[in-house]
Amino acid sequence: MKDFEIEELTITDMQAHLKNGSITVRSLVEAYLERIEAIDKSGPTLNSIITINPIALEEADRLDAHFAKTGEFVGALHGVPVLVKDQIETKDMMTTFGSIAQDGYQPEDDATVVKKMKAAGAIILAKTALPDFATSWFGFCSKQGETKNPYVLSHDPGGSSSGTAASIAANLGLVGVGEDTGGSIRLPSSFSNLVGVRVTPGLISRDGTSPLVVFQDTAGPMARTVTDAALLLDAMVGYDPADEYTTAACIANHKGSYADGLDANSLNGARLGVIRNAYGSNDNTESAEVNHIVDSALENAKSAGAILVDVEIPDMMEHITETSLYGSHSRHDINQFLASREDMPTKSLEEIKENGTYHPVLDLLIDIFEGPVNPEDEPDYFRKLAARDHFQRLVAGIVAKNNLDALVFPCVQVLPPSKQDVRDGKHQVLTFPTNTLIASQTWMPSICLPAGFSESGLPVGMELIVLPYHEPDLFRLGYAFEQANNVRRKPEYL
């Protein structure tokens, strides 16, 4: 194992090495733990990991013993070290939700999604940093401090799945799990040169995951390749009686692996609607650079046979504003979750606000403190809720009228900001120019794909969205786009 290269390792290649005996699960886990110590805890000090699994090596030994005895893998994720956002409960590790107020909380049980990954043979290697209760686009966490972008250390890795993004980009684990309400998987994937997937809400159980807007939340895979994201998703989806929203998995009724339909030729003849009013202004230097990178990646897609169709979402920003429910829903949803846990150190946001136990740059969390106790108390709540159906029909109608296979646009209109600019309050969550809200607030599945790098070495992502329950199309087209561009690269300083 000493000469074995873990950088940019894929699930398929890792398991091939397990089968031929060139590595063991223990040696793989040891290599990642050494890398976490060298890169996250010292050296560049990415500060992306909150808690390391104290029994990871024991679990590795059990998997190695099973394979030695039977010659078979436990499941499709046998031996895969997974890094999980600390928003998702784990019985073997403390879960803090990024909050110093919840330091030391030990869940009684694993979240459903963690159970499913373990059943498939995965090892939950560590829990990753996030802004308190997933309330920011940026990597600032009262429990952990600041997480750095592994490509340019003075810049932000994106949030709220900031720790998962930075750590998977830096090869501190094989794949990762984030959570996405408004873009918290896709925005950090864009900022960290990763593939990040938001599924139709309900395909993945939210049992054991702290909410932000309960019917908009979903966990999802974050990986260095589309194939690895698909293989991880296979183990995450499914009906769960503990989460009524997972009836969506029954409706989707997907069979087999999401990796089954991956085909590098899938762009040939595919009609991609380029949402031009989701681009930033070329008068803004950063937006102009993002626009150029995404358009260059789309030209490569066109060379692979894609048909690009320029479209617009009428009154797009008005629809996004009208369908935003963080101010109405989040205080209620977070409080309900905290109160449901007997051993939770702090039972309410009111107590956190009173004690000042939160990171001071989290402007959205501060706004949430002042939200209604119940969503229904907000005068415009039901109107805003109904507006979501209209927004979805509008966007789906653009797909139908233009006979499109998918919609595409820059994931974020600007480059990853510097940590200092965020500290100085130059960026506010509700006005930050991210396009991830389009899919989130229309309940449509979406994937962020690496599109390229700025002149200063900062990653840029492109987003692709499809109709609800069309995840196989998401992966099919995403894989072909990845093959046509091939811009994933490891951080140069490592």
N, C-alpha and C positions, 0 to 999 in steps of 0.2 A: 504493500500500500504506500510505502514511502515515496515511490516514484510515480504514483498514480495521480493524475491531474483531476482535481475536482472543479476547477474553474470551467464554467459553461457546460457542466455535466447535465445530461438529460436523463429522464426516467428510463427510457428504453436502453440507453447505453449503460447506465448504472446496473440495471437488472441483468443485462448480458454479461457484465463482469462478475456479478454474483453467481450466475449460472456456471461460468467457466472457472470459478474458484480464484480469480485474480484479486478479489477483495472479499471482505465479510461486511455484514451490516455494522458490526462493532468498529472495524477499522474506518469505515465511512463516517460514522458518527464522531469518532475521535478526531478525524481530520477536520470536520466542521467545527467542533468545539475548539480546536486549536486555532482555527481561522477567526472564530468569534473573539477569542482572547487577543489575537494579534491585531485585528482590524477594528473591532467594535469597542473593545475595552481599553485598548492602548493603540499606539501608532496613530492612524488618522482619527481614531475615536469617533466613529460614526454615531454611537449612542442610539442604536436602533433596537437593542434587545433589553427588555425589562427583566425577565426571569428565564433561567435555563432549567429544563426539566431535570430534576435530581435523579430520576430513575431511567434516563434515556439509555444509558449503557446496559442496564439490566434488561430493558425491553429489546435492545439490539441482540443481546445474548440469547433471549428466548426465540427470536426470529431465526437466528443462526442455527440454534439447536433443532428447531422445527425443520428447517431446510436440510440439515445434515441427516436427520432421521428419515424424512419422507421423500426428499428430492423434489418437493413441491413448494410453491410459494403459498403463504397464508391467503393472499388476495392480490388484486391488481396493483396495489401500492406497497407491496412487500419491500420493506427496508427503506422506504422513501422518507428522509428527514424533512418535516414540514414546519415552517414558521407560521405561527398563528397570531393574528392581531389580538391584543389583550382586552378586547371588547367581548370575547367569546369565552365562556366559562370552561375551566379545566380543573378536574378534581385533584390532580397530582401537582398542580402549580397554583400559586397565588394568582388571582385575577383582579386587576385594579381599575379597568376601564380608563387608564391613563390618569386617574385621579389620586392625588396624595390623600384625599379624604377616605379612600377605600383601601389604603395600604394594609396589607396583611389579610385581606379577605380570602378565605379558602372555600370555594364552592363545594357543596355536598356531592355534586355529580358533574359529569361532562355534559356540555351542550350536545344536542343530537348530532350536529355536523361533526363534532370531534369523535363521538362514538362511531359514526359511520366510517370516518377515515381510519381509525384504529382497527376496526373490523376488516378493512381492506389491507391491513398490514403496515400502515404508516406509523412513523414515530413522531410525536409532537415534540420537536426538539427544543423549542423555546417560544416565549410570548413576546410580542413586539410592541413598540411604543406607539402611542396615538395621542392627539390632543384630548383633553378631558372630555369623556363621553362623546367623542367623535364629532366635536363641534367646530372644526376649522379645516380650511384647505391647507394648513401649514403645520409643520412638525414641531409644535411647542406643547409640552406635557408637564403638568405640575408634579407628577410622580417621577418622571425621568429627566426632564430638562429638554434641551434642543437636539433634534436629530438632523444630521447633515446630509446633503446631497452627495452621493459617492463620486459623482463626476466633477463637480466643482464644490469643494467643501464649504465655501462661504455662502452657498446658495441653499435653498430649501428643497427637500425631496418631495414635497407635496403631502397633502393630508386628505382625509384623516388617517388613512392606512399608511402613515409615513414610515413607521418602523419596518413593516413588511416590505414596502417598496425599496427602501435603502438596503435592507439586508439581502433580499433576493438579487437585486442588481449587483451587489458586492459579492455574491456567491457565498453567503453565510449559511445557506440552506438550499435544498434542491428546488422546492417550490414553496409558495406561501398562500395564506388565506387572508383576505381583507374583508371589509364590509362596506357597502355602498348604499347611501341614502340619496345624496344629490350628486355624487361623483367621487366618493371617497376611495374607490378602487381605481377608477380610470384616470383621475387627475394625477395622483402620485405615480401611476404607471407611465403617464405621459412625461412627467418630470424626471423619471428614473429609468427610461429606456426599456420598459417592460410591456408585456402583454397583460392586460387586465380585463376581466369579464364581469359584466353585470347581467344577470339572467332575468327573465320575466319573474317578478316577485312572486314567491310561493313555491318555486321549483325546489328551493333549499329551505329547510326548516330554520326558523329564527329562535327556536327553543334554546334558552341558555345564552342568548345574545342581547346585550343592552340595546334598547331602541333609540331612535331619534324622531322618526315619523313612522309609526309602526307598520302601516300598510305599504310604505315605500322602501322599507329596509330589506336588504338581502346580503348575505355573505357571498363570496365568490373567489375564484382562483386568481392568483397573480404569479406569473411565471416568465421565464426568459424566452419561451417558445410557445407558439399556438398549440402544438401537439401536447406539450406538458400541461397546459391549461385545460385542454380537453380531457386528458386522462385523469387529472385531479377532479374535475367537475363530475366525472362518472361516479365517483365515490361519495359525492356530496348531495346529489339530488334524491328526491323521493318523498312520498307521503309520510307524514308524521302526525299521529293523533294529538300530539302535544301542541301542534300549531295548525289551526284550522285553515290558514292561508295556503297550506301545502296541498289542498285539493287541486291547486294549479298543476302539480306534478301529474295528477290523474288526467287532467284535461290535455296536457302536453303529450302524455302517453308515449314518451320516447323509448325506443328499444335499442339495445346494443350500446356501443361506445360512441361518444361524440367525436372520437377520432376516426371512426369508420369511413366517413365521407370526405376526408381531407384529400384534396386533389390539386396539384399545382396548376392545372389547366382551368380551374373553376372561374377565372376571370374572363376567359374567352367567351365573348358574347354577353357577359353580365352587364346590366344597365345600372350604373351608379349615379344617383342624384347628388350632385355637388351643391350643398346648401350655401350659396354665395353670401347671403346676409348673416351667416355664422362666422364669417371671416372678420378679423379686425381691420381697422383702417390702415391703408398703406402709408398714411401720413405719420403713423406711429412707427418708429424704427423697429421696435421689437415685433410688433404685429406684422410688419412687412417681411421680416425675416422668417417668422412662422409661416406666413402665407406662401412664401417662396419654397420653403422646405416641403410643405404639404402638397403644393402643386407639382413639385418635381417628383414626389413619390407617386402622385396620381398619373403623371405622364408615364412613369414606369408601368403602372397598372394598365394604362392605355396600350402600351407596347405589348403587354401580355394579352390583349384582346378585349379589355374592358371598354364599354361605351360610356363616355362621360356626358351627363345631361345636367346643365345648369338649372337649378330651381331655387325658389325662395320660400320661406315660411312667412306668410303675411303677418305683420305686427308681432314678430317673434318675441321681442323683449316684453311687450305688454302681456302676452300669454304666459311667459315664464314668471313674471311678477304676480300675475293674477292667480296662478296655481301654486305658489309657494306657501307651505303650511308649517314651516319651522316655528314661526312666532305663535301660531295657534295651537300646535300639537305637542311640541317637544317637552315643555315643562310637565305636562300631564303624563306623557308616555314614559319619560325617565323616572319620574316620581313613583309611578305605579310599579315599575320594575324594581326600584330600590326597596320599596315597602314590602315587596313579595319575598324578600330574602331575609330570613330570620337572623342570620349571622352577619349581615351587611353592616360594616362599622358606622356608616352615615346613611340615614334613612331617607333624606330628602335634599333637593336642591336648595330649599330654604335654609337648611342648616349649613350647607356648604357656603352659600352666600354670606350668611351671618358670621361664619368663622373665617372667611377669606381664604378658604382652602381650595383655590383654583388658580390656574395660570393667568396672569393679568393681561396678556395680549389676546385672550380669547373673546373677541367682541361679540360673536354670535352667542356664546354661553351667557354673557352678561345680558344680552337682549332676552334670552330664554328665561332668565330669572324673573323677568317682568311680564312674561306671557300669562295667559289666563290659566286658572286652576283647571278648568275643563274646556276643551276645544269649543264646545257648543256655546260657551259664554261669549265668544268672539262674534260680534254682530255680523261680520261678513263670512263666517265660517262655511255655511252651507252653500253660499253662492260660489266661493272659491273651490269647494269640493266638487260642485257640479261642473265648474269650468274645466276641470281635468278631463272629463269625458269629451268635451268639445275640442280640447287641445289634441287629444289622442286621435279623434276623428279627422281633425285637420291635417295632422302629420301623416296618418295612414292614407288619407285621401290623396296626398301628394304622391305617395308611392303608387297608388292605384291609377291615378290619372295619367301618370307618365310611364306606366308599365315598368317600374323599377324593381331591381332585386335588393337594393339597399340604399341608404342615404349616407353620405360621407362629408366630413368637415374637420377642421382642426379641433382637437380635443380641448385645448385652451388657446385663447387668442394671443397670449403673450408668453414670453419665456419664463422659466422658473425664477422667482424673485430672490434677491439676496436676503439672508437672514436679518441683516441690519434694517433693510427697508420694512420688513414685517415688524421687527421690534419697534421701529419708529412710528408704526401705525399708518403706513402709506397704503396698506391694502386692507380692505374690509371684506368679510366673507360674502355678504349679500350683494356687494357690487363688484366683486372680482370677476373679470371677463372669462369665465369658464363656460363651455358649451355642454358640459356633462348634464346640465339640468334638463336639456331637451328630452333625453331618453328617460331620465328619472321621473319627470313629471307627466310623462305620457305612458308610463309603465311598459316601455319597450326595451327589449334586450339590446345590449351594446357591447362592443369590444374596442379597447384602445390598442393601437398597433404602433410600434416604433416607426417613425417616418424619417428621422435623420437628426442631425446635430447643427446647432448654431456655430458661428465662427468662433465663439468663445468656449465651445465644447459642451453646451447645455443641450440635453435631449428635447426633442419635439415629438409629440404623438398625434396620430390621426385617429378619429373615431368613426366607427362604422355601426349603424343601427339597422335592425330589421323589424318586421312585424312581431307582435307578441307570439310566443311559443315557437318561433322559427330559429331556435338556437342552432340546429344543424346547418342552416344557411350562414349563420354568423361565423361558425368555425370554418366552413367550406371556403367562403370568400376571404375570411381573415387569413387563412393559411396560404392561399394563392397570393394575396397581397404581400405577405411576409416573404414568400419565395421570390417575388418580383423585385423586392427592394433590398432585403438582406442587410439591414442596418444595425442589427443588434451587435453590440460590442461591449466587452467588459471595461470597467473604469480603468483608465490608463495608469493611475498611480499605484495600483495594487500589484 
